[in-house]
Amino acid sequence: MSPLAPRRERVRAATIAEIKQAARDQVAHGGVAAVSLRGVARAMGMTPSALYRYFDSHDVLIGELVADAFGSLADTLEAAFDAGVDEADQARRWLLLARAYRRWAHANEAEYALLFGPRSLELDKTGRCTEEMHRATGVLFRCMIDQIGRGAVDPSHLEGQLRPALRSGLADWGVEEQAAISPAGLAGCLIVWTQLHGFLSLELFGHLPPTLGALGVFDDLFDQQMLDVIVRIGYRHPIDIATTAAPSPDGWLAAAPAPVRALAAGGPAAP
C-alpha cells in the first residue's frame, strides 16, 4: 500500500492483516476445521458482525489465507531459482531449489497442510489462489525448460511410455499453463512434483520410518530422493552426491543473502 494512502485505508489494511494472522493461528492449532469467524472475532476483540465488514464468509477468509500461502511459496521458489543462476552444476541447482521448497514447508507446516489438503482451490473466490499457485508451479516449469535448454535433461525417453490419452492430456495441460514443454517434459515435471510432495507429506505428517528420524538422516534421504528423480526423468550427467549435496543439507542458504533466507522461512519478499 502507498505510504500516502488515506488513514482509513491504512487502518483497514492493518485490521485485515490482524484478522488473517488470528485465522492462521487457529489453523496452526487445529487445522482449517478450527477456524471460525466467531472465534477469530473473539481473538480480535471484535464483534462477529464487525468482522463481516472485512470477510463476509469463512470460505472467503480461508481462500485469502490459501492465496497468501501460495504467494509466500512462490516468492521462495522464485528467489531460490534466481539465486542459483550462476551454479554450474545443474543437479546441484535443482537440489538447492528443492531444499528451499522443503525449508519453506518445514517453516510453514500449517500453510503447507492448508495448500495441499482438500478443497484449497475450491475456496478461490477472487482468482488469487489460482494465480499464486501458477506462479509457484511455474518455477518447476522454468527449471525444466532451463535444464532441457542447457542439455542437462533429456526427457524424450518418457515419450514412449505415454498412452495416447495421457499424451493428449499433457499437451492440453501445457497449453493451459502456457508451458513450452513437450508432453514428455511435462510428464517429467509431474514425476518430480509427485516425488517432492510425496516425501514432504510423509515427512511433515510423521509417516517416514521413525528409526531413520532417530538417526537424523532425513536430510540425506531427501537429497538422495531429489537427485534420483532427476536421473529418472533423463538427467544426462554423472552425479556425485557427496559433491552435489555439499557442504551440508542447509549450506547454501546459510551463505545466501538475507532476503533469500527470509523467503525460505516464509518471510517477506525482498523489495
Steps between C-alpha positions, in 0.01 A plus 500: 500500500623850420627694805271780381187285525226657709503411868173307469656272236810447714289408802289263290810330356650460847175351631482253210859394569418449868190295415702279267765443766235403755358253247848360425552444872178298509608299195834427668328373814220297350497510122239664277217342701611703802449833325175682562414863442355515849826364646709741297280789609542394863880489461488844341275652767242572230136411463422240230291758316800735485715222354254456215595846377836350402419138411142405425549126543729233640585382148608847387735531798652155448534572128705809582725296729553248218586777254744659746669164566536420130644848455756443775598165347527656154723778633726241664533286188557794267772635729667159527486443125650841428764462771631187327535656156881488512517144635688293243392163641142467375422208733607717790292790374192278505590369844531855637155583366352182649663575835351849499157345444552256786629776728189708427276201572668438836480868596133515396354160584145629555507687169639194319213290633258776403631517142518129433207384704148464357305779334767771507431627147124459540517799735650725233241778479722766339741302283795579728547140614525371144725787394746447786491120459590539132786731598635235739465207260635721222844480663502124440417559134775763477745257656409225252516736200836629616643152561382376159637812331841448661502135391509383861168313480358302210154364588435359151524140626172564685317559172466131423346441844208735439170353390315714243242636744769594751713664229199701385415602856855611568504707181176669605643566845809659346281736298296584810816575700667677206798270554707446186590142586434177312256246646803293603646802681170565673486134605846553648375806688219294652738221598719752683201681652343184640834373634567833672155524656488134587816538705394826665153374590631177650767691692286788629210276600724251681485202264867443422671220696565622857828306503635723225378809681678392817822470302453850359530390138186658350713776345719244327197298393339809350812590302529143372135492395518837323811400306361157414188653350687719252693194385161333449383779270818510292780692673796443270805552721658289775402603853738478793263545792784588739596794279154600384355498851799683655565681721198400710124454469452873571836637393406717207235697689737557789714699259213651300391863521262571787193553276540149355532347847193692614297381202593138561365542852177652370610855575430815298607529141803705414414852384 
